[in-house]
Amino acid sequence: MNKDTIQKRIRSSANNNPRLLALFILNEFHLNDILLDTLILSEFDQISYFDQRDRALIHSLVYGVIRWRSNLDNIIRQMSHIPISKISIPILNTLRMGLFQMFFMDRIPEHACVNSSVELVLIFAPNYLGRFVNGILRETIRSKEKIHWPDETSQISEYLSIKYAYPKWMVTRWIHNWGERVARDLCLSGNSVPSIILRTNTLKIERCDLNHKLNSSAHSIENTIYSPDGISLTNLKCAIGNSHLFKKGLFQVQDEASQLIGIIVSPQPGESILDACAGRGVKTGHLAQCMNNRGSIMAVDRSKNKLQILTGEMKRLGITIVSTCQYRWKRVLEDRLFDRVLIDAPCSGLGVIRRHPDMKWKKSKDHILQNAQAQTKLLQVISQHVKPKGKLIYSVCSLEPEETYQVVEKFLSQNKNFVIEKGSHSTLEPFIDKNGYYFFRPDIHFMDGFFAVRLIHDS
């Protein structure tokens, strides 16, 4: 039976089995070059028959297996008489799901992890493969204390890579850049399951009032520490994107670090703003909110689809000052100048691994270097649209030196009419260093990893 036939059989049987749908998604992720968020949202759009509890289980299984993949594979290698490279993807993902439930989901008994995994296999594979899965999982239960890992002292890169499930090149890079302790902390924070963070749309409601209205949406609701508009939700009781509060435009989903980028930009009512890499408009909405919906924002992106989503978001939020255009810099902008320009540049995304664990396995060292070249060029081109005495803010959801301060240093060496503006809003003091660079660290600040700098056109 070929891969497509197996996938069709799994998907057609998944209507009443959330674990089977999770397996289907994991297989699709492996077989196709597609972002995990896009894949899981596409499937969630089609599963009205699953309640919030089932959706939460699917999400936990899919993200958990991808988050801990090489850790789980290390166990499979030690328990299987067949090399892992010879195990078919559906069987391998079934084993990973079973082991993830066994080691990382406290409320599921071990025997249930075994039985549910075998039941999955028998839906799409012969009995002998069910016995194979059963044998590996039961041997794991018997041999938990015998599982071995690389030596933590003499093989630190290998240890962190396998124990915490990261590509070895990434761990080695972090050790080289920041030392073993920071590398370990980044691995741990990247494997944490983050809260859902909302940004109150203060054009329509105050944070305290939204907080009260959200009481029935989650088991735990707290205000963010640094962002004045943020609300943190854990253990959702319902799909937040389907709530009437969302549909009324009372909030956007946005991590606290991302919200702080808007504070760095600090756009003022009546100003002209360029959001140069606007994407789906999360930061765009925040900029308009900071401006009290007065002034003008040009949102530019190369993706027509993203700009269509952005337009819908602005309508939902009640924002009227945003215009959009597809990424054609010279044709669209010509010589137009702006008071403030935000370049939230495309990057490796390694700062947001805790929200997007697939970034671990989709990126390489080459991606970082390629991004750095593109970011440098982007900064050079877009800087031409900053008014004299205007502000240019560069940000990325990455902490990698090549994508952060090295891009800025190269730009400043070639553009003497720009300087770093080191003065900071009091909210931002914990994040700014002596050079005027902002670093938001998941291992220190418990938010997504971001870098930002504010430059002023000093001429």
Residue, then its C-alpha position, 0 to 999 in steps of 0.5 A: m500500500n503506497k503512502d497516498t493510499i495509507q493517508k486516505r485511509i487514515r483521514s477517512s477514518a479520523n472523523n471520530n478519532p482525534r488521535l488518528l487525525a493527529l497521526f494524519i497531520l504528522n504524516e502530512f507534515h513529514l511528506n509535504d513542505i508545509l508550515l505546521d500552523t498552516l496544516i493544522l489550521s486547514e484541518f481544524d477548519q474541517i472538523s466541526y465534529f470535534d469539541q474543544r477537548d478533542r482539538a486540544l488533544i490533537h494540538s498537544l499530540v502534533y506539536g508535542v511529537i514535533r517538539w520532542r522528535s529526536n528525544l522520542d527517536n532516541i528511545i525508538r532506536q534503543m527499543s527496536h530491532i529494525p533501524i529507524s530509517k527502515i520504519s515507515i512514516p505512519i508507523l514511526n509517527t504512531l510510535r512517537m505519539g505513543l511515547f510522547q503520551m507515555f513520557f510527557m502527558d501525565r494523565i494518560p496511563e501507560h497501558a492506554c498509550v500502548n492500546s490506543s497506538v496499536e488500535l491506530v495501526l490496525i486501522f491502516a496496517p496489517n496485524y504484524l505491524g500492530r504487534f511490532v508497535n505493541g512490542i516496542l511500547r511495552e519494552t519501553i515500559r519495562s526498560k525505562e531506567k535503561i534508556h541512555w543518552p549521550d554523556e552530558t559532560s564530554q558530549i554536551s552538543e549531542y546531549l542537548s541535541i538528543k535530550y532536548a530535541y534540537p538539531k545538533w548544528m543549532v545547539t552547537r551554534w548556541i554554545h559557541n555564541w552564548g555558552e553551555r548554560v544559555a544554550r541549555d536555557l534556550c533549549l528548555s524555554g523553546n520546549s515550553v508550551p506558551s500561553i495564548i497572549l492577546r492584545t486588547n484593541t483599546l480602540k474598542i475596549e479597555r484591558c480591564d473590561l476585556n479581562h472580565k469578559l474573557n472569564s469564561s474563555a480560559h482556566s487562567i487569565e492574567n495581565t502581561i507584565y510589560s505590555p500595557d494591553g496584553i492578556s495571557l490565557t492558559n488552558l482554553k475552554c473554547a477556540i478563542g478565534n471563534s468567540h464573539l469577542f474576537k468577531k467583535g474585534l476586541f483583541q488580536v492574538q499577539d505575543e508580548a514581545s511582538q506587542l513591545i515592538g509597537i511600543i518601540v515604534s511609538p507611532q503618534p496620532g497624525e503621523s505617516i507610517l510605513d509597515a514594510c513587511a506587514g504580513r497578516g497585520v498583527k503589528t499593523g493593527h497595533l500601530a494603528q491602535c497606538m495612533n488612535n486610528r488617526g494618521s496613515i499607515m501604508a502596509v506593504d507585503r509581497s503576499k497578496n493573500k496576506l494582504q487580503i487577510l490584513t484588510g479583513e483584520m483591519k475591518r474587524l478591528g474598526i481600523t480605517i487608516v491603513s492602505t495596502c499594496q503588494y511588494r513592488w518597492k520602486r513602483v509603489l512607493e517611488d519617492r514617498l517619505f514617512d515619519r516612521v518606518l517599521i521593517d519586521a524583516p523575514c528571518s529564520g524564526l528561531g526566536v519563536i520555536r516554542r510556538h513553532p517547533d517545526m522551525k527546528w527541523k525546517k531551518s538550516k545554517d544556510h537559511i540564517l546566512q541567506n536571510a542576513q543578506a536579504q535583510t541587509k538589502l531590505l534595510q538599505v532599500i527601505s531606509q530611503h523612505v524615512k523622512p529627515k529626523g524620522k525613525l526607522i525600526y528594524s526587528v526580527c523574531s530571531l536572536e542570531p547575531e547574523e540576523t540582528y546586530q550584525v545587519v544593523e552594524k553593516f547598515l550603519s557603516q554604509n549609511k552615516n546619516f542614520v544613528i541608533e536612538k538609545g533613549s527608551h520608554s520605561t517599559l522597555e528598560p529591562f530589554i535594552d543594552k548599552n548599544g541601544y539594541y533590544f533583546f527579548r529572550p524566551d529564557i529570561h523574559f518568558m516571551d518570544g525571542f525578538f530583536a529590535v533597534r530604533l534608528i533616527h535619520d540624523s540629517 
